[in-house]
Amino acid sequence: MVQAFAGSLEGHRARKGVLITTSDFSSEARDYVDRIEKRIVLIGGKDLADLMIEHGIGVTIVQNYTLKRLDSDYFDEEE
């Protein structure tokens, strides 16, 4: 699949491409894109999910958390 994608880039005279899957890429596929001249970014399922969460695409907020810290000014002693 990765080799076919690299070949299709040649047909469009493109030097860069992004290939996305909901599964994962084999180590051989990752090695292949490291060896070829074309710049191909491989985004596997876990990376895709992380990007979706980061950018709020296809996700729903379930719960928000409040993070509190001590206000040191509150505890300053007056002389």
Gaussian input, Z-matrix of N, CA and C with variables (Angstrom, degrees):
# hf/3-21g

backbone

0 1
 N
 C     1     B1
 C     2     B2     1     A1
 N     3     B3     2     A2     1     D1
 C     4     B4     3     A3     2     D2
 C     5     B5     4     A4     3     D3
 N     6     B6     5     A5     4     D4
 C     7     B7     6     A6     5     D5
 C     8     B8     7     A7     6     D6
 N     9     B9     8     A8     7     D7
 C    10    B10     9     A9     8     D8
 C    11    B11    10    A10     9     D9
 N    12    B12    11    A11    10    D10
 C    13    B13    12    A12    11    D11
 C    14    B14    13    A13    12    D12
 N    15    B15    14    A14    13    D13
 C    16    B16    15    A15    14    D14
 C    17    B17    16    A16    15    D15
 N    18    B18    17    A17    16    D16
 C    19    B19    18    A18    17    D17
 C    20    B20    19    A19    18    D18
 N    21    B21    20    A20    19    D19
 C    22    B22    21    A21    20    D20
 C    23    B23    22    A22    21    D21
 N    24    B24    23    A23    22    D22
 C    25    B25    24    A24    23    D23
 C    26    B26    25    A25    24    D24
 N    27    B27    26    A26    25    D25
 C    28    B28    27    A27    26    D26
 C    29    B29    28    A28    27    D27
 N    30    B30    29    A29    28    D28
 C    31    B31    30    A30    29    D29
 C    32    B32    31    A31    30    D30
 N    33    B33    32    A32    31    D31
 C    34    B34    33    A33    32    D32
 C    35    B35    34    A34    33    D33
 N    36    B36    35    A35    34    D34
 C    37    B37    36    A36    35    D35
 C    38    B38    37    A37    36    D36
 N    39    B39    38    A38    37    D37
 C    40    B40    39    A39    38    D38
 C    41    B41    40    A40    39    D39
 N    42    B42    41    A41    40    D40
 C    43    B43    42    A42    41    D41
 C    44    B44    43    A43    42    D42
 N    45    B45    44    A44    43    D43
 C    46    B46    45    A45    44    D44
 C    47    B47    46    A46    45    D45
 N    48    B48    47    A47    46    D46
 C    49    B49    48    A48    47    D47
 C    50    B50    49    A49    48    D48
 N    51    B51    50    A50    49    D49
 C    52    B52    51    A51    50    D50
 C    53    B53    52    A52    51    D51
 N    54    B54    53    A53    52    D52
 C    55    B55    54    A54    53    D53
 C    56    B56    55    A55    54    D54
 N    57    B57    56    A56    55    D55
 C    58    B58    57    A57    56    D56
 C    59    B59    58    A58    57    D57
 N    60    B60    59    A59    58    D58
 C    61    B61    60    A60    59    D59
 C    62    B62    61    A61    60    D60
 N    63    B63    62    A62    61    D61
 C    64    B64    63    A63    62    D62
 C    65    B65    64    A64    63    D63
 N    66    B66    65    A65    64    D64
 C    67    B67    66    A66    65    D65
 C    68    B68    67    A67    66    D66
 N    69    B69    68    A68    67    D67
 C    70    B70    69    A69    68    D68
 C    71    B71    70    A70    69    D69
 N    72    B72    71    A71    70    D70
 C    73    B73    72    A72    71    D71
 C    74    B74    73    A73    72    D72
 N    75    B75    74    A74    73    D73
 C    76    B76    75    A75    74    D74
 C    77    B77    76    A76    75    D75
 N    78    B78    77    A77    76    D76
 C    79    B79    78    A78    77    D77
 C    80    B80    79    A79    78    D78
 N    81    B81    80    A80    79    D79
 C    82    B82    81    A81    80    D80
 C    83    B83    82    A82    81    D81
 N    84    B84    83    A83    82    D82
 C    85    B85    84    A84    83    D83
 C    86    B86    85    A85    84    D84
 N    87    B87    86    A86    85    D85
 C    88    B88    87    A87    86    D86
 C    89    B89    88    A88    87    D87
 N    90    B90    89    A89    88    D88
 C    91    B91    90    A90    89    D89
 C    92    B92    91    A91    90    D90
 N    93    B93    92    A92    91    D91
 C    94    B94    93    A93    92    D92
 C    95    B95    94    A94    93    D93
 N    96    B96    95    A95    94    D94
 C    97    B97    96    A96    95    D95
 C    98    B98    97    A97    96    D96
 N    99    B99    98    A98    97    D97
 C   100   B100    99    A99    98    D98
 C   101   B101   100   A100    99    D99
 N   102   B102   101   A101   100   D100
 C   103   B103   102   A102   101   D101
 C   104   B104   103   A103   102   D102
 N   105   B105   104   A104   103   D103
 C   106   B106   105   A105   104   D104
 C   107   B107   106   A106   105   D105
 N   108   B108   107   A107   106   D106
 C   109   B109   108   A108   107   D107
 C   110   B110   109   A109   108   D108
 N   111   B111   110   A110   109   D109
 C   112   B112   111   A111   110   D110
 C   113   B113   112   A112   111   D111
 N   114   B114   113   A113   112   D112
 C   115   B115   114   A114   113   D113
 C   116   B116   115   A115   114   D114
 N   117   B117   116   A116   115   D115
 C   118   B118   117   A117   116   D116
 C   119   B119   118   A118   117   D117
 N   120   B120   119   A119   118   D118
 C   121   B121   120   A120   119   D119
 C   122   B122   121   A121   120   D120
 N   123   B123   122   A122   121   D121
 C   124   B124   123   A123   122   D122
 C   125   B125   124   A124   123   D123
 N   126   B126   125   A125   124   D124
 C   127   B127   126   A126   125   D125
 C   128   B128   127   A127   126   D126
 N   129   B129   128   A128   127   D127
 C   130   B130   129   A129   128   D128
 C   131   B131   130   A130   129   D129
 N   132   B132   131   A131   130   D130
 C   133   B133   132   A132   131   D131
 C   134   B134   133   A133   132   D132
 N   135   B135   134   A134   133   D133
 C   136   B136   135   A135   134   D134
 C   137   B137   136   A136   135   D135
 N   138   B138   137   A137   136   D136
 C   139   B139   138   A138   137   D137
 C   140   B140   139   A139   138   D138
 N   141   B141   140   A140   139   D139
 C   142   B142   141   A141   140   D140
 C   143   B143   142   A142   141   D141
 N   144   B144   143   A143   142   D142
 C   145   B145   144   A144   143   D143
 C   146   B146   145   A145   144   D144
 N   147   B147   146   A146   145   D145
 C   148   B148   147   A147   146   D146
 C   149   B149   148   A148   147   D147
 N   150   B150   149   A149   148   D148
 C   151   B151   150   A150   149   D149
 C   152   B152   151   A151   150   D150
 N   153   B153   152   A152   151   D151
 C   154   B154   153   A153   152   D152
 C   155   B155   154   A154   153   D153
 N   156   B156   155   A155   154   D154
 C   157   B157   156   A156   155   D155
 C   158   B158   157   A157   156   D156
 N   159   B159   158   A158   157   D157
 C   160   B160   159   A159   158   D158
 C   161   B161   160   A160   159   D159
 N   162   B162   161   A161   160   D160
 C   163   B163   162   A162   161   D161
 C   164   B164   163   A163   162   D162
 N   165   B165   164   A164   163   D163
 C   166   B166   165   A165   164   D164
 C   167   B167   166   A166   165   D165
 N   168   B168   167   A167   166   D166
 C   169   B169   168   A168   167   D167
 C   170   B170   169   A169   168   D168
 N   171   B171   170   A170   169   D169
 C   172   B172   171   A171   170   D170
 C   173   B173   172   A172   171   D171
 N   174   B174   173   A173   172   D172
 C   175   B175   174   A174   173   D173
 C   176   B176   175   A175   174   D174
 N   177   B177   176   A176   175   D175
 C   178   B178   177   A177   176   D176
 C   179   B179   178   A178   177   D177
 N   180   B180   179   A179   178   D178
 C   181   B181   180   A180   179   D179
 C   182   B182   181   A181   180   D180
 N   183   B183   182   A182   181   D181
 C   184   B184   183   A183   182   D182
 C   185   B185   184   A184   183   D183
 N   186   B186   185   A185   184   D184
 C   187   B187   186   A186   185   D185
 C   188   B188   187   A187   186   D186
 N   189   B189   188   A188   187   D187
 C   190   B190   189   A189   188   D188
 C   191   B191   190   A190   189   D189
 N   192   B192   191   A191   190   D190
 C   193   B193   192   A192   191   D191
 C   194   B194   193   A193   192   D192
 N   195   B195   194   A194   193   D193
 C   196   B196   195   A195   194   D194
 C   197   B197   196   A196   195   D195
 N   198   B198   197   A197   196   D196
 C   199   B199   198   A198   197   D197
 C   200   B200   199   A199   198   D198
 N   201   B201   200   A200   199   D199
 C   202   B202   201   A201   200   D200
 C   203   B203   202   A202   201   D201
 N   204   B204   203   A203   202   D202
 C   205   B205   204   A204   203   D203
 C   206   B206   205   A205   204   D204
 N   207   B207   206   A206   205   D205
 C   208   B208   207   A207   206   D206
 C   209   B209   208   A208   207   D207
 N   210   B210   209   A209   208   D208
 C   211   B211   210   A210   209   D209
 C   212   B212   211   A211   210   D210
 N   213   B213   212   A212   211   D211
 C   214   B214   213   A213   212   D212
 C   215   B215   214   A214   213   D213
 N   216   B216   215   A215   214   D214
 C   217   B217   216   A216   215   D215
 C   218   B218   217   A217   216   D216
 N   219   B219   218   A218   217   D217
 C   220   B220   219   A219   218   D218
 C   221   B221   220   A220   219   D219
 N   222   B222   221   A221   220   D220
 C   223   B223   222   A222   221   D221
 C   224   B224   223   A223   222   D222
 N   225   B225   224   A224   223   D223
 C   226   B226   225   A225   224   D224
 C   227   B227   226   A226   225   D225
 N   228   B228   227   A227   226   D226
 C   229   B229   228   A228   227   D227
 C   230   B230   229   A229   228   D228
 N   231   B231   230   A230   229   D229
 C   232   B232   231   A231   230   D230
 C   233   B233   232   A232   231   D231
 N   234   B234   233   A233   232   D232
 C   235   B235   234   A234   233   D233
 C   236   B236   235   A235   234   D234

   B1=1.4444
   B2=1.5326
   B3=1.3286
   B4=1.4603
   B5=1.5255
   B6=1.3272
   B7=1.4565
   B8=1.5206
   B9=1.3222
   B10=1.4651
   B11=1.5201
   B12=1.3335
   B13=1.4606
   B14=1.5272
   B15=1.3286
   B16=1.4659
   B17=1.5274
   B18=1.3109
   B19=1.4611
   B20=1.5117
   B21=1.3209
   B22=1.4684
   B23=1.5271
   B24=1.3299
   B25=1.4658
   B26=1.5222
   B27=1.3287
   B28=1.4662
   B29=1.5254
   B30=1.3155
   B31=1.4659
   B32=1.5177
   B33=1.3323
   B34=1.4629
   B35=1.5307
   B36=1.3318
   B37=1.4661
   B38=1.5356
   B39=1.3043
   B40=1.4698
   B41=1.5240
   B42=1.3165
   B43=1.4584
   B44=1.5246
   B45=1.3433
   B46=1.4637
   B47=1.5176
   B48=1.3342
   B49=1.4508
   B50=1.5144
   B51=1.3246
   B52=1.4587
   B53=1.5191
   B54=1.3136
   B55=1.4596
   B56=1.5216
   B57=1.3381
   B58=1.4662
   B59=1.5213
   B60=1.3250
   B61=1.4601
   B62=1.5263
   B63=1.3163
   B64=1.4647
   B65=1.5248
   B66=1.3172
   B67=1.4596
   B68=1.5308
   B69=1.3099
   B70=1.4630
   B71=1.5134
   B72=1.3193
   B73=1.4549
   B74=1.5273
   B75=1.3112
   B76=1.4701
   B77=1.5215
   B78=1.3100
   B79=1.4713
   B80=1.5281
   B81=1.3281
   B82=1.4621
   B83=1.5215
   B84=1.3303
   B85=1.4694
   B86=1.5216
   B87=1.3068
   B88=1.4745
   B89=1.5298
   B90=1.3282
   B91=1.4677
   B92=1.5248
   B93=1.3285
   B94=1.4570
   B95=1.5275
   B96=1.3241
   B97=1.4696
   B98=1.5278
   B99=1.3195
   B100=1.4612
   B101=1.5313
   B102=1.3310
   B103=1.4669
   B104=1.5222
   B105=1.3240
   B106=1.4659
   B107=1.5246
   B108=1.3192
   B109=1.4619
   B110=1.5279
   B111=1.2970
   B112=1.4657
   B113=1.5307
   B114=1.3142
   B115=1.4756
   B116=1.5212
   B117=1.3317
   B118=1.4638
   B119=1.5248
   B120=1.3134
   B121=1.4657
   B122=1.5278
   B123=1.3156
   B124=1.4653
   B125=1.5271
   B126=1.3239
   B127=1.4650
   B128=1.5197
   B129=1.3406
   B130=1.4589
   B131=1.5246
   B132=1.3020
   B133=1.4622
   B134=1.5185
   B135=1.3341
   B136=1.4664
   B137=1.5177
   B138=1.3501
   B139=1.4690
   B140=1.5261
   B141=1.3237
   B142=1.4625
   B143=1.5202
   B144=1.3362
   B145=1.4683
   B146=1.5263
   B147=1.3491
   B148=1.4644
   B149=1.5317
   B150=1.3326
   B151=1.4692
   B152=1.5306
   B153=1.3323
   B154=1.4654
   B155=1.5201
   B156=1.3285
   B157=1.4608
   B158=1.5155
   B159=1.3235
   B160=1.4682
   B161=1.5274
   B162=1.3183
   B163=1.4676
   B164=1.5329
   B165=1.3297
   B166=1.4625
   B167=1.5197
   B168=1.3178
   B169=1.4653
   B170=1.5239
   B171=1.3183
   B172=1.4587
   B173=1.5122
   B174=1.3271
   B175=1.4617
   B176=1.5287
   B177=1.3162
   B178=1.4590
   B179=1.5198
   B180=1.3281
   B181=1.4660
   B182=1.5227
   B183=1.3141
   B184=1.4557
   B185=1.5196
   B186=1.3310
   B187=1.4503
   B188=1.5168
   B189=1.3171
   B190=1.4600
   B191=1.5184
   B192=1.3056
   B193=1.4509
   B194=1.5214
   B195=1.3398
   B196=1.4572
   B197=1.5110
   B198=1.3171
   B199=1.4540
   B200=1.5181
   B201=1.3320
   B202=1.4590
   B203=1.5131
   B204=1.3228
   B205=1.4524
   B206=1.5142
   B207=1.3126
   B208=1.4627
   B209=1.5199
   B210=1.3213
   B211=1.4595
   B212=1.5276
   B213=1.3188
   B214=1.4638
   B215=1.5330
   B216=1.3265
   B217=1.4669
   B218=1.5273
   B219=1.2958
   B220=1.4583
   B221=1.5229
   B222=1.3328
   B223=1.4509
   B224=1.5327
   B225=1.3233
   B226=1.4685
   B227=1.5317
   B228=1.3180
   B229=1.4578
   B230=1.5068
   B231=1.3177
   B232=1.4633
   B233=1.5143
   B234=1.3064
   B235=1.4528
   B236=1.4987
   A1=109.98
   A2=117.35
   A3=120.90
   A4=110.32
   A5=117.51
   A6=120.45
   A7=111.47
   A8=117.48
   A9=121.30
   A10=110.32
   A11=116.79
   A12=120.74
   A13=110.47
   A14=116.85
   A15=120.94
   A16=110.23
   A17=116.84
   A18=121.07
   A19=112.45
   A20=117.01
   A21=119.98
   A22=111.27
   A23=117.29
   A24=119.73
   A25=110.14
   A26=115.78
   A27=120.91
   A28=110.37
   A29=116.91
   A30=121.36
   A31=113.09
   A32=116.69
   A33=121.54
   A34=111.94
   A35=115.83
   A36=122.48
   A37=112.16
   A38=115.43
   A39=121.54
   A40=108.83
   A41=115.41
   A42=120.29
   A43=111.95
   A44=115.89
   A45=120.47
   A46=109.53
   A47=114.97
   A48=119.96
   A49=111.00
   A50=115.41
   A51=122.42
   A52=107.23
   A53=116.03
   A54=121.99
   A55=107.81
   A56=115.91
   A57=121.93
   A58=109.61
   A59=115.65
   A60=121.05
   A61=109.27
   A62=116.35
   A63=119.91
   A64=110.42
   A65=116.71
   A66=122.71
   A67=108.52
   A68=118.49
   A69=121.84
   A70=108.27
   A71=116.60
   A72=122.39
   A73=108.89
   A74=115.04
   A75=119.56
   A76=109.31
   A77=115.27
   A78=119.56
   A79=109.75
   A80=117.36
   A81=120.60
   A82=111.11
   A83=116.86
   A84=120.70
   A85=110.35
   A86=116.77
   A87=120.17
   A88=111.05
   A89=117.20
   A90=121.04
   A91=110.72
   A92=116.81
   A93=121.81
   A94=111.17
   A95=117.66
   A96=118.86
   A97=111.46
   A98=117.80
   A99=120.47
   A100=111.70
   A101=116.55
   A102=120.98
   A103=114.01
   A104=118.27
   A105=119.36
   A106=111.25
   A107=114.22
   A108=120.88
   A109=111.87
   A110=117.18
   A111=121.13
   A112=110.07
   A113=115.17
   A114=121.11
   A115=107.58
   A116=116.43
   A117=121.58
   A118=108.12
   A119=116.03
   A120=122.14
   A121=106.79
   A122=116.18
   A123=121.76
   A124=108.76
   A125=116.06
   A126=121.20
   A127=107.48
   A128=115.08
   A129=121.31
   A130=111.34
   A131=116.07
   A132=122.43
   A133=114.63
   A134=118.04
   A135=120.36
   A136=110.60
   A137=116.35
   A138=119.70
   A139=111.00
   A140=116.65
   A141=120.98
   A142=110.60
   A143=117.19
   A144=121.19
   A145=110.85
   A146=116.76
   A147=120.41
   A148=111.45
   A149=116.86
   A150=120.54
   A151=111.58
   A152=116.47
   A153=120.41
   A154=110.68
   A155=117.13
   A156=121.11
   A157=110.06
   A158=117.12
   A159=121.89
   A160=112.20
   A161=116.75
   A162=120.97
   A163=113.39
   A164=117.13
   A165=121.12
   A166=114.28
   A167=117.55
   A168=121.77
   A169=108.91
   A170=116.07
   A171=120.81
   A172=114.31
   A173=117.22
   A174=121.34
   A175=109.36
   A176=115.44
   A177=122.29
   A178=108.63
   A179=116.55
   A180=120.48
   A181=108.09
   A182=115.79
   A183=121.67
   A184=109.94
   A185=116.40
   A186=119.91
   A187=109.13
   A188=116.70
   A189=122.74
   A190=108.77
   A191=116.59
   A192=122.19
   A193=109.02
   A194=115.90
   A195=121.59
   A196=107.66
   A197=115.94
   A198=121.94
   A199=107.26
   A200=116.38
   A201=121.20
   A202=109.93
   A203=115.76
   A204=121.44
   A205=107.46
   A206=116.15
   A207=120.62
   A208=109.89
   A209=115.86
   A210=122.51
   A211=106.85
   A212=116.87
   A213=120.75
   A214=111.77
   A215=118.53
   A216=120.88
   A217=111.62
   A218=117.40
   A219=122.37
   A220=110.99
   A221=116.37
   A222=121.01
   A223=114.21
   A224=118.08
   A225=120.62
   A226=109.81
   A227=114.66
   A228=119.58
   A229=110.02
   A230=115.58
   A231=120.07
   A232=108.85
   A233=116.82
   A234=119.62
   A235=110.94
   D1=-44.40
   D2=-178.91
   D3=-67.05
   D4=-40.41
   D5=177.53
   D6=-64.21
   D7=-40.48
   D8=177.79
   D9=-64.17
   D10=-39.93
   D11=178.22
   D12=-63.62
   D13=-43.75
   D14=177.88
   D15=-60.48
   D16=-40.44
   D17=177.23
   D18=-64.97
   D19=-38.28
   D20=179.39
   D21=-68.18
   D22=-28.62
   D23=175.61
   D24=-63.41
   D25=-39.12
   D26=179.01
   D27=-61.19
   D28=-39.80
   D29=179.44
   D30=-62.76
   D31=-24.55
   D32=178.99
   D33=-105.36
   D34=7.78
   D35=-178.38
   D36=56.04
   D37=33.36
   D38=179.19
   D39=-93.06
   D40=146.87
   D41=178.63
   D42=-106.72
   D43=-11.36
   D44=-177.50
   D45=-135.65
   D46=153.42
   D47=176.69
   D48=-162.33
   D49=161.36
   D50=177.18
   D51=-124.52
   D52=126.86
   D53=179.07
   D54=-116.42
   D55=123.43
   D56=-174.56
   D57=-118.16
   D58=138.38
   D59=173.63
   D60=-138.01
   D61=152.57
   D62=174.30
   D63=-83.74
   D64=-9.86
   D65=177.63
   D66=-94.51
   D67=-131.84
   D68=177.35
   D69=-144.63
   D70=166.07
   D71=178.27
   D72=-102.25
   D73=144.26
   D74=178.54
   D75=-70.97
   D76=162.88
   D77=177.33
   D78=-64.92
   D79=-32.13
   D80=176.94
   D81=-63.79
   D82=-40.42
   D83=178.73
   D84=-65.40
   D85=-42.23
   D86=178.60
   D87=-65.64
   D88=-39.87
   D89=176.34
   D90=-62.67
   D91=-40.60
   D92=-178.93
   D93=-59.88
   D94=-47.21
   D95=-178.58
   D96=-68.43
   D97=-23.48
   D98=175.45
   D99=-73.16
   D100=-27.31
   D101=-175.86
   D102=-89.33
   D103=-24.00
   D104=-174.47
   D105=-86.75
   D106=163.66
   D107=-177.84
   D108=-73.17
   D109=-36.01
   D110=-178.69
   D111=-68.20
   D112=148.12
   D113=179.13
   D114=-96.15
   D115=108.19
   D116=178.88
   D117=-119.53
   D118=124.93
   D119=176.70
   D120=-96.04
   D121=125.83
   D122=177.92
   D123=-102.26
   D124=123.70
   D125=178.10
   D126=-117.31
   D127=110.53
   D128=-179.79
   D129=-87.43
   D130=177.38
   D131=-175.29
   D132=-55.53
   D133=-45.47
   D134=-178.92
   D135=-66.09
   D136=-44.79
   D137=177.89
   D138=-63.04
   D139=-38.77
   D140=178.29
   D141=-62.22
   D142=-45.52
   D143=178.36
   D144=-61.97
   D145=-42.70
   D146=178.45
   D147=-61.40
   D148=-42.21
   D149=178.27
   D150=-65.29
   D151=-39.36
   D152=178.69
   D153=-63.13
   D154=-42.76
   D155=178.73
   D156=-66.10
   D157=-45.36
   D158=-178.33
   D159=-60.02
   D160=-38.08
   D161=-175.88
   D162=-101.91
   D163=5.23
   D164=175.61
   D165=67.00
   D166=35.00
   D167=-178.64
   D168=-104.71
   D169=120.74
   D170=177.38
   D171=69.82
   D172=22.74
   D173=179.91
   D174=-127.51
   D175=158.89
   D176=177.74
   D177=-126.57
   D178=136.10
   D179=176.44
   D180=-71.46
   D181=125.67
   D182=-179.40
   D183=-96.05
   D184=-41.34
   D185=-177.40
   D186=-156.69
   D187=142.91
   D188=173.96
   D189=-108.00
   D190=151.71
   D191=178.95
   D192=-119.82
   D193=144.99
   D194=174.41
   D195=-103.77
   D196=128.60
   D197=178.77
   D198=-107.15
   D199=124.60
   D200=-177.77
   D201=-116.82
   D202=152.28
   D203=174.40
   D204=-133.87
   D205=158.35
   D206=178.76
   D207=-70.11
   D208=140.34
   D209=176.06
   D210=-93.98
   D211=101.35
   D212=-175.15
   D213=-64.47
   D214=-25.88
   D215=177.12
   D216=-63.79
   D217=-30.93
   D218=-179.86
   D219=-63.43
   D220=-32.76
   D221=-175.11
   D222=-97.03
   D223=0.34
   D224=177.44
   D225=-62.47
   D226=133.73
   D227=178.41
   D228=-86.85
   D229=136.84
   D230=176.84
   D231=-87.64
   D232=142.54
   D233=-179.77
   D234=-95.00

